[in-house]
Amino acid sequence: MHFITQFSQAWVALLVTMALVLSPIAIADESRLKISVGGFYSTSDSGMDVTSPLTDKEFELDFETDLELVESEFLPFIEIAYWFNDQHGIYFDWKRLHRDATNKNITVPYEFEHPDPDIDETYSIQLGAEITTTFNVDIARIGYGYDFYTDDRWDLIFTAGLHVMWLELGFEGEIGACLDETCGIIDIDPDSVVFTDVTAPLPDLGLLAHYQFADSWSITGHAQYFYIKIDNIKGELIDLSGGIEYNFEGKFAADLSYKYYKVTADIDGDYTTTSIHYGFHGPMLTLSYEF
């Protein structure tokens, strides 16, 4: 119920923000709509801090190496932008980062606290256990773009907007629970631990650059940053890309770029902090059409 309530509040806030952005510039002479779809083939790096039952020391559990989540995969992307005139516009985009895998023979035992601070439980994964891991991140973004510099070659656009991030981290399989300070292990039922959360709308700032160096050819660049601090979650996102765009005759364009993306989140509990990170880098292809 807490997750559903936060979900509803987040989208209500996004819709209110869109209305506020639209109201000052609702009438324009040269409006245009641009739809972009594409994907990127990413090399991922993700993990979380856990405790070793052998040494009682913290270490980083690598989701790709230790839990066999796919390291390289294709991720979808969609963006819709509406420009009221040459300088003012709004945009919405969405990224889907979903993965799951089953490791039938855990080689690194570990213990971890439930990320939800309202659940005071410690779980244990033993050597040889079979564990299915799910790690899903969805990020939706809405914002305002201002084209503050334009000439025959350059377009520089300042962006300010909001993000909402949905997070799901799940472990299913041969999982034990620690009942006392010596961590005596018992089987749990159901044999799964799932943490889901959604952040409230979070502010972000960015800069888009477009440089046309020849007929139909341009260099593109993008940089964006936002910081998370909501309830028991804090962290940051860094989003960078650079590439080259070809504009076909008409309003159709293709952009091939290289993207770097990193999300970190610290989830504070009563006795410990669960640190989760996710990042990827790789080539991205975007096709766009302007109406």
N, C-alpha and C positions, 0 to 999 in steps of 0.2 A: 504493500500500500504506500509506503514511504517513497518507493521508486516511482510509482504511477503519479503520485502527487507532484513530485519534483518534475517529472516529464511534462505534466500539464502546465505547471507554472512557467517552465522554460519556454514552451511554445507560445503561451499567451504573451510573455514579455517580448518575444521576437516579433509577433504580429503588431503589438503596440509600437515597437521601435520602427517597423516598416511604415506604419501610418504617419508617424512623426516625421520621418525622412521624406515621405512623398508630399506632405501637405504644402511646403513652401514653393514647390516647383512642379505642381501638378499640370500646369499648362505650358506647352512648349511648341515651337514651330518646327523643329527638326529632330523628332524623336526616332529612335531606332532600337531594335531588339536583336540581341546576339545570343545564340545558343551554341555551347561548346560541349563536346563529348569526347571521351578518350580514355586512356589508361596508361599505366606505367608498369614496367617489369622491374620489380624491386628486389634488392638484397636486404633482408631484414636482420635486425639485431634487437632482441628483447630479453627481458629477464626480471627477476625480483630478488630481494634480499631474504635469505632463509638462515636457519641455524643447523649446524651439523650435530647429530646426536652422538657422534664419536668424540668430537673435541669441544663441544658446547660453544663453538665460535661461529660468528656470522660469516657467510660467504654469499656470493652472487650465483643464483641458479640460472643457468643459461637455457632459455626456452628452446633454442634451435639445437644445441648440442646435447643437453641433458634430457630434454623432453621430446625431442625429434619433431618439433614444429618445422614446417617447410621454410627453408631460408629464402628461396627465390620463388616469386609468384607474380601473377598479373592482377593488378588492382584497378577497379573502375573509378571514373571521375566524371562529374557533370557540373556545368556552370551555366546559369542564365543571368544575363546582364541587360538592363534596360536603361538607355541614355535618353534623358529628356531633351538635351541639347548638346552642344559641343563640349560642355564643361561638367555637367552634373548627371550622375547616374546612380543606380543601385544594382546590387548583384546578390546572387544566392549560389552557393556551391555545396557539394557533398562528397565526402570521401568514405569509402567502406574498406576496412582493414580487418578481415575475418580469417581466422585459422584454427584448425584443430588437428590433433594427432594422437596416436596411441603408442606408448612405449611399453612393450611387453616384458622388459627386464631392466628395471631401474638399477643403474650402477652407482648412483650417488644418493645415499640416504639423506633426508632432510626433514626438518620440522618448521612449521610456520603458524603464526597467529592468523585467525580469521580477519580479513581486512576491515570488516564492519566493526566499529568500536562498540556497538551494542551487543555483539556476540563475543563473549569472553571464553574462547575455546582455542586450544592448541592442537594441531594435527600432525601426524607423523607418517612419513612415507619410508618404508623399509627397503633394504637391498632386495632385488629380485621381484619387487611388486609390479603389477600391471596397472598403468595409470593412463587415462585419457584426459588430455588437456585441451581446454577451449580458451582462446584469447581473442576477443572481439573488441574493436574500437570503431565507432562511427563518429564522424565530426561533420556537423552542418554549420555553415557560416552565412551570415547575411550582413550587408554593409552598404556604405556610401562611398562613391568614388568622385574625386574632384580633379579634373585635368587642369593643373595649374600652370603648365608650360607646353606650348605647341609652336613649332615652326615647320619649315619644309621637310626636315629630317626627324625631329625629335617629338615625342609625346611622353610627358612625365605625369603620372597620376598618383595622387595621395589617396589612400584608402583608410577608412575607420569603420569598424564593425563589431559584431558579436559572434562568438562561437558557442555552440552547445556540444558537449562530448558525452557519448554513451560508452560505458565501459562494462565489459563482462569478462570475468576471469573464473574459470571452472576447473575443478579436478574431480575425476570420477574413477572408481576402481577400488583397489586394495588399500584403504586408508584407515589409520588408527587414530584414536584420540588420547591425548595425555591427560590423566586425571589428577595427578599430584605432582609435587616438586621433583620426584624421581622419574617422572614421565612414564608411568606404567601404561602400557598400550592396551586398548580394547578396540574391538571392531565397532564401527559406527553404522547406523542404519537411519536413513538411506546412505549408501556408500558414495556420497558426493558432497562437494563443497563448492558452492557457487556464490560469487560476489558480483552484484550488479549495482551500478550507480549512474546518475546523470547529473552533470553540473548545471548550475544556473547559467544564464547567458554571461559570457566572459568577454571583456573588451580586447580588441586587437588593433594594431596599427600596421600599415604596410606601404610599400612603394612599388609601382609598376613602371617599367621603362620600355620604350619602343623606339628603335633607331632604324630608319630606312636608309640602307647604304647603296641600293640599286633598285631599278624598276622591279617591282613585285617582291623584292627580298628585304627582310628586316631582321635585326637582332633584338631579342626580347629578354627582359630580366624581371625578376620578381623577388621580393624579400618581405617577410611578414613575421611578426612576433606577438605572442600573447602570454600572459602570466596567469596561472590558476591560483585562486585563494578563495575557497568556498567551503564552509562547514569544516569537515575534517580532512579535506583534500587540498593540496597545494602542489604546484609544479609549473612547468612552462612548456611552450611549443616554439620551435624554430622551423621556419618554412622558407627554403631558398630554391631558386631555379634560374637557369639561363639557357637560351637556345636560339634557334633560327626559325623564321617564319617565311612561308611562301604564299603569296596572295594570288589565287587564280583569277582569271577574268571574271568579273562579277563580284559577288560578295562572299565567296567561298575561300577559306584559308586553311592551311595545315601548318602546325608548329611542332618541331622536334626539339626537345629540350632535355636537360639533365637536372634531376630533382634531388634535393636533400631535405629530409624531414625527420624531426625528432620530438618526441613527447616524453616527459618525465612527470611522475606523480608520486607524491608522498602521502600516504593515508594514515593519519594518526589514530592509534587506539589508546586504550587506558594504560597499557604497560609497554607498548612497543609501537614502532612506526614501520608500516609495510611500504617499501620502495619498489615501484614498478617503472620500467622504462621501455619505450618502443621507438625504434628508428628505422628508416630505410633510405636507400639511395639507389638511383638507377635512371634509365632513359624513359622519357614520357612522350607519347604522341597524342596530340589534340587536334581534332577537326572542328571547325567552327563555321557557322553560316549567319550572316547578318541580314535581317529582314528590313 
